[in-house]
């Protein structure tokens, strides 16, 4: 038995191989035990708390810590053996790659968590978090480029040529793709400055619709007629945008053209009639109503009020109700108003009462 254990293969005895295998097997079993008992309890405790930091730590251990420990258990078993120079170089390179991979993944996850925590505290934070994909794509590109350069440098290679090549290549790409990079940087302007968000109703020049998606290069708008409008981010940030989602009150101004033949006493009643109609409506605030000017064909009354709700359908419902009630109030008070040239909208004049003699004559006939 001793002779079998002392047999040597590739500069290592059978006993050395058994010890290395035992290290790997025992370490793997202990790691699985840790994952099934301690880590599971830590997850349950983290779920009971209101903070997100402990959840992130537990998830990081599960996603990055456990796989990294699994590799280092294998690494410990292999390093127990006497390896050739070539095998040691391969193991060193693999170890550097694995360490870099897990460190970069952990760094990316940490940045994502910090950004989510920062954005979640803002207004409409959950909607903004959905737009983090574009930002994280660029962050990950930068992280992985720097990580690969750092890895190559640690492996003993000269990275000066690579960095110089990246600089020259970056200048060439920037010159060749100015419009694309412009849209890309304006995406960050939109993301951090927040002139509009997904779901906002905006008007840009002669285009209008609801924001459907904000991408790295373009923003997509769903128009009122149903089609999708795609606009470059540079065009949006350079344009004048009317954002109706952030409209909290609507100022409404309208004019009534009253007939010149209306008596003075009734002219004095008109502002109070309009005021009572507007104040009767919910979500409205009356501002003023005045006999504003003498027109060519009518007396002009100007009225201003506010609708305290941004919803356009509610605004139109209120406007319709006010128009109908003002019309009804004017009719009841026999106040005539005109539109266009001498077009009177008023109740028909009452018919004169017919004499009894005329009625009797008609009946005889």
C-alpha positions in Angstrom: 0.0 0.0 0.0 2.8 2.4 0.9 4.5 1.6 -2.4 1.3 2.5 -4.3 1.0 5.8 -2.4 4.7 6.6 -3.0 4.5 6.0 -6.8 5.3 9.2 -8.6 3.5 10.6 -11.7 4.4 13.9 -13.2 6.6 14.8 -10.2 3.8 14.1 -7.7 3.1 10.9 -5.7 -0.3 9.2 -5.5 -0.6 10.5 -2.0 -0.1 14.0 -3.2 -2.9 13.6 -5.7 -5.2 12.1 -3.0 -4.5 15.0 -0.7 -5.2 17.5 -3.5 -8.4 15.7 -4.4 -9.4 15.6 -0.7 -8.9 19.4 -0.4 -11.1 20.0 -3.4 -13.9 17.6 -2.3 -13.9 18.6 1.4 -13.8 22.3 0.5 -16.7 21.9 -2.0 -18.8 20.0 0.6 -18.1 22.7 3.2 -19.1 25.4 0.7 -22.3 23.6 -0.1 -23.1 23.3 3.6 -22.4 27.0 4.0 -24.7 27.8 1.1 -27.6 25.6 2.4 -27.5 26.7 6.0 -25.8 30.0 6.8 -26.4 31.7 3.5 -30.1 30.7 3.4 -30.6 32.1 7.0 -28.9 35.3 6.0 -31.2 35.7 3.1 -34.3 35.2 5.3 -33.0 37.8 7.8 -32.2 40.3 5.0 -35.7 39.9 3.5 -37.2 40.9 6.9 -35.4 44.3 7.0 -36.5 47.4 5.1 -33.1 48.4 3.9 -31.7 47.1 0.6 -28.0 47.1 1.6 -28.1 43.8 3.4 -30.0 42.2 0.5 -27.3 43.4 -1.9 -24.5 42.0 0.3 -26.3 38.5 0.6 -27.0 38.4 -3.1 -23.4 39.4 -3.9 -22.0 36.6 -1.7 -24.3 34.2 -3.5 -23.6 35.4 -7.0 -19.9 36.3 -6.7 -18.6 35.1 -3.4 -19.6 31.4 -3.7 -18.4 30.9 -7.3 -15.1 32.7 -6.4 -14.6 30.5 -3.3 -15.4 27.4 -5.4 -12.6 28.3 -7.8 -10.1 29.0 -5.0 -10.9 25.6 -3.5 -9.8 24.1 -6.8 -6.9 26.4 -6.9 -5.8 25.4 -3.4 -6.0 21.7 -4.4 -3.9 22.3 -7.5 -1.3 24.4 -5.9 -0.7 21.6 -3.4 0.8 19.7 -6.3 4.1 20.4 -7.9 3.3 21.7 -11.3 5.4 22.3 -14.3 6.4 25.8 -15.3 3.9 25.8 -18.2 1.1 24.6 -16.0 1.9 27.2 -13.3 1.7 30.0 -15.9 -1.6 28.7 -17.2 -3.0 28.5 -13.6 -1.7 32.0 -12.9 -3.4 33.4 -16.0 -6.6 31.6 -15.3 -6.6 32.9 -11.7 -6.0 36.5 -12.9 -8.9 36.2 -15.4 -11.2 34.8 -12.8 -10.4 37.4 -10.2 -10.8 40.2 -12.7 -14.1 38.8 -13.9 -15.6 38.6 -10.4 -14.3 42.0 -9.3 -15.7 43.7 -12.4 -19.0 42.0 -12.0 -19.1 43.1 -8.3 -18.2 46.6 -9.3 -20.9 46.8 -12.0 -23.5 45.5 -9.5 -22.4 48.0 -6.9 -22.7 50.9 -9.3 -26.1 49.7 -10.4 -27.3 49.5 -6.8 -26.0 53.0 -6.0 -27.8 54.4 -9.1 -31.0 52.7 -8.3 -30.9 53.9 -4.7 -30.2 57.5 -6.0 -33.0 57.5 -8.6 -35.6 55.7 -6.5 -35.6 58.7 -4.2 -36.6 61.0 -7.0 -40.0 61.8 -8.4 -41.3 58.9 -10.5 -38.2 56.9 -9.5 -39.6 53.6 -10.6 -40.1 54.8 -14.1 -36.6 56.3 -14.3 -35.1 53.0 -13.1 -36.5 51.3 -16.2 -34.3 53.6 -18.3 -31.1 52.6 -16.5 -30.3 49.9 -19.1 -28.7 52.4 -21.5 -26.6 54.0 -18.8 -25.4 50.7 -17.4 -24.5 49.5 -20.9 -22.0 52.4 -21.3 -20.8 52.0 -17.7 -20.2 48.3 -18.2 -18.3 49.0 -21.5 -16.0 51.4 -19.7 -15.5 49.0 -16.7 -14.7 46.0 -18.9 -12.3 48.0 -21.1 -10.4 49.3 -18.1 -10.5 45.8 -16.5 -9.1 44.1 -19.6 -6.3 46.7 -19.8 -5.5 46.2 -16.1 -5.5 42.4 -16.6 -3.1 42.5 -19.5 -0.8 44.8 -17.6 -0.8 42.4 -14.6 0.1 39.5 -16.8 3.3 41.3 -17.7 2.4 42.7 -21.2 3.1 46.2 -22.3 -0.3 48.1 -22.4 1.2 51.4 -23.7 0.6 50.3 -27.3 -2.9 49.2 -26.5 -3.8 52.5 -24.8 -2.3 54.5 -27.7 -4.3 52.4 -30.1 -7.4 53.0 -28.2 -6.8 56.7 -28.1 -6.2 56.9 -31.9 -9.1 54.6 -32.5 -11.4 56.7 -30.2 -10.5 59.9 -32.1 -11.2 58.2 -35.5 -14.6 56.8 -34.2 -15.5 60.2 -32.7 -14.9 61.9 -36.1 -16.7 59.3 -38.1 -19.7 59.1 -35.8 -20.3 62.6 -34.6 -24.1 62.4 -34.9 -24.3 59.1 -33.1 -22.1 60.4 -30.2 -24.1 63.6 -30.1 -27.3 61.6 -29.6 -25.5 59.4 -27.0 -24.4 62.4 -24.9 -27.8 64.0 -25.2 -29.2 60.7 -23.9 -27.3 61.5 -20.7 -28.7 65.0 -20.7 -32.2 63.7 -21.0 -31.5 61.0 -18.3 -30.1 63.4 -15.7 -31.8 66.7 -16.5 -35.3 65.0 -17.0 -37.0 67.4 -19.4 -39.4 64.6 -20.1 -40.0 61.0 -19.0 -41.7 57.9 -20.4 -45.4 58.5 -20.3 -45.3 62.3 -20.7 -47.3 64.0 -23.4 -45.2 66.5 -25.3 -45.3 68.7 -28.4 -42.1 69.1 -30.4 -42.4 71.6 -33.3 -45.5 70.2 -35.2 -45.2 66.7 -33.7 -47.1 65.6 -30.6 -47.6 62.4 -28.6 -46.7 60.4 -25.5 -43.1 59.3 -24.8 -42.9 55.6 -25.3 -39.2 54.8 -25.1 -36.0 56.8 -24.5 -33.0 55.0 -26.1 -29.3 55.7 -26.5 -29.8 57.4 -29.9 -33.5 58.0 -30.4 -36.6 58.7 -28.4 -39.9 57.1 -29.6 -43.2 59.0 -29.4 -46.7 57.5 -29.9 -48.7 60.1 -31.8 -52.4 60.8 -31.3 -53.2 59.2 -34.6 -51.4 56.0 -33.6 -48.2 55.9 -35.5 -44.8 55.9 -33.8 -42.5 58.9 -34.3 -38.8 58.4 -33.9 -36.7 61.5 -33.1 -33.0 61.7 -32.5 -32.0 62.8 -28.9 -30.0 65.7 -30.3 -33.0 67.1 -32.1 -35.1 66.8 -28.9 -32.6 68.5 -26.6 -32.2 71.3 -29.2 -35.9 71.9 -29.7 -38.6 73.7 -27.7 -40.6 71.1 -25.9 -44.1 71.6 -24.5 -44.5 69.0 -21.7 -48.2 68.7 -20.9 -47.7 66.0 -18.3 -46.3 68.7 -16.0 -49.2 71.0 -16.6 -50.9 71.3 -13.2 -53.5 74.0 -14.0 -55.0 75.2 -17.3 -55.7 78.9 -17.9 -58.8 79.3 -20.0 -59.8 82.5 -21.7 -62.9 83.0 -23.8 -65.0 85.8 -25.3 -68.7 86.3 -25.5 -70.1 88.7 -28.2 -73.3 90.3 -26.8 -75.9 92.0 -29.0 -75.8 95.8 -29.0 -79.6 95.9 -28.4 -79.2 94.2 -25.0 -80.6 96.5 -22.2 -78.0 98.0 -19.8 -79.5 96.2 -16.8 -78.9 92.9 -18.4 -75.4 93.8 -19.5 -74.6 94.3 -15.8 -75.8 90.8 -15.0 -73.6 89.0 -17.4 -70.3 88.8 -15.3 -72.2 87.5 -12.3 -74.0 84.9 -14.4 -70.7 83.7 -15.9 -69.1 83.7 -12.4 -71.9 81.6 -10.9 -71.7 79.0 -13.7 -67.9 78.6 -13.4 -67.8 78.5 -9.6 -70.5 75.8 -9.7 -68.2 73.4 -11.6 -65.7 71.3 -9.5 -61.9 71.6 -10.2 -62.3 75.2 -11.4 -61.2 78.6 -10.1 -62.8 81.7 -11.4 -60.5 84.6 -12.1 -62.4 87.4 -13.8 -65.2 88.4 -16.3 -65.4 91.9 -17.7 -67.1 93.9 -20.4 -63.8 94.2 -22.3 -64.4 96.2 -25.5 -66.8 97.5 -28.1 -66.6 95.4 -31.2 -67.8 96.2 -34.8 -70.9 94.1 -34.4 -71.1 93.2 -30.7 -70.1 94.0 -27.1 -67.2 91.8 -26.0 -67.1 90.1 -22.6 -63.8 88.5 -21.7 -63.7 85.7 -19.1 -60.7 83.9 -17.5 -60.7 80.9 -15.3 -58.5 78.0 -14.3 -59.0 74.2 -14.5 -57.1 72.6 -11.6 -56.5 69.2 -13.3 -54.0 68.4 -16.0 -56.2 65.7 -17.6 -57.3 66.9 -21.0 -60.5 64.9 -21.1 -61.6 66.3 -17.8 -60.7 69.8 -19.0 -62.9 69.3 -22.1 -65.8 67.9 -20.0 -65.7 71.0 -17.7 -65.4 73.3 -20.7 -68.4 71.7 -22.3 -70.5 71.9 -19.1 -69.6 75.6 -18.7 -70.5 76.4 -22.3 -73.9 74.7 -22.0 -74.7 76.3 -18.6 -73.7 79.8 -19.8 -75.9 79.3 -22.9 -78.8 78.2 -20.7 -78.3 81.2 -18.4 -78.3 83.7 -21.2 -81.4 82.2 -22.8 -83.3 82.4 -19.4 -82.4 86.0 -19.1 -83.2 86.8 -22.8 -79.7 88.0 -23.4 -78.7 87.8 -27.0 -75.2 87.1 -28.3 -73.9 87.1 -31.8 -71.3 85.2 -33.9 -70.1 86.4 -37.2 -72.1 89.1 -38.9 -75.5 89.7 -37.2 -76.0 86.0 -36.6 -78.2 86.1 -33.5 -78.5 83.1 -31.2 -81.4 83.8 -28.9 -84.9 82.5 -28.1 -87.5 83.4 -30.6 -89.6 86.5 -29.7 -92.8 85.6 -28.0 -95.9 85.6 -30.3 -98.5 88.3 -29.5 -101.7 87.0 -28.0 -104.5 86.6 -30.6 -107.7 88.3 -30.0 -110.8 86.3 -29.1 -112.8 87.7 -32.0 -110.2 86.4 -34.5 -110.3 83.0 -32.9 -114.2 82.9 -33.1 -114.1 84.0 -36.7 -111.7 81.2 -37.6 -113.8 78.6 -35.8 -117.0 79.7 -37.7 -115.2 79.5 -41.0 
